[in-house]
Amino acid sequence: MKELVEILARSLVDQPDEVKVSVVEQEKSVVIELRVAPEDMGKVIGKQGRIAKAIRTLVKAAAIKQRKRVTVEIV
């Protein structure tokens, strides 16, 4: 799932080298933190958060196969 978030974020931003994805695993859930350059933050979030919501939806769909709860945080 980390790779999925990284590929999606890199395709959206102007500075793909600034994309950093880290994973924090807990018992039954996983938190994926996405960091991008400050000027690319709007591109990852999108108008009214639509792109961020779409990224979260894709990751949750992939997580269902692994039977884990996944949260994507954009920091």
C-alpha positions in Angstrom: 0.0 0.0 0.0 2.9 2.3 0.6 3.9 1.9 -3.0 0.4 2.7 -4.2 0.3 5.9 -2.3 3.8 6.9 -3.5 3.0 6.2 -7.2 -0.3 8.2 -6.9 1.3 11.1 -5.2 4.3 11.3 -7.5 2.0 11.4 -10.6 0.1 14.4 -9.1 2.9 16.7 -8.0 5.4 19.0 -9.7 8.3 17.9 -7.5 8.1 14.1 -7.3 11.5 13.9 -5.5 9.9 15.6 -2.5 7.3 12.9 -1.9 7.9 10.9 1.3 5.7 8.1 2.4 6.0 6.5 5.8 4.1 3.6 7.4 3.2 3.2 11.1 1.8 -0.2 11.8 -0.4 -0.8 14.8 -2.2 -4.0 16.0 -5.1 -4.0 13.5 -4.5 -0.8 11.6 -1.9 0.9 9.5 -1.3 4.7 9.3 0.3 5.9 6.0 1.7 9.4 6.3 2.2 11.3 3.0 4.5 14.3 2.9 4.9 16.5 -0.1 6.4 19.9 -0.9 4.4 22.8 0.5 3.6 24.1 -2.9 2.3 20.7 -4.1 0.0 20.3 -1.1 -3.0 21.7 -3.0 -2.5 19.3 -5.8 -2.6 16.3 -3.5 -5.6 17.5 -1.6 -7.6 18.8 -4.6 -10.7 21.0 -4.6 -12.8 20.3 -1.5 -10.5 17.4 -0.7 -11.7 15.3 -3.7 -8.2 13.9 -4.7 -7.3 13.1 -1.1 -10.6 11.3 -0.6 -10.0 9.4 -3.9 -6.5 8.3 -2.6 -8.0 7.2 0.7 -10.7 5.2 -1.1 -8.2 3.4 -3.3 -6.0 2.5 -0.4 -8.9 1.3 1.7 -10.0 -0.9 -1.2 -6.5 -2.4 -1.4 -6.4 -2.9 2.4 -9.6 -4.9 2.4 -7.7 -7.8 0.7 -5.2 -7.8 3.6 -8.0 -7.4 6.2 -6.5 -4.3 7.8 -7.7 -0.8 8.5 -5.7 1.8 6.8 -5.7 5.6 7.3 -3.9 8.0 5.0 -2.7 11.2 6.5 -1.4 14.1 4.4 1.1 16.1 6.5 
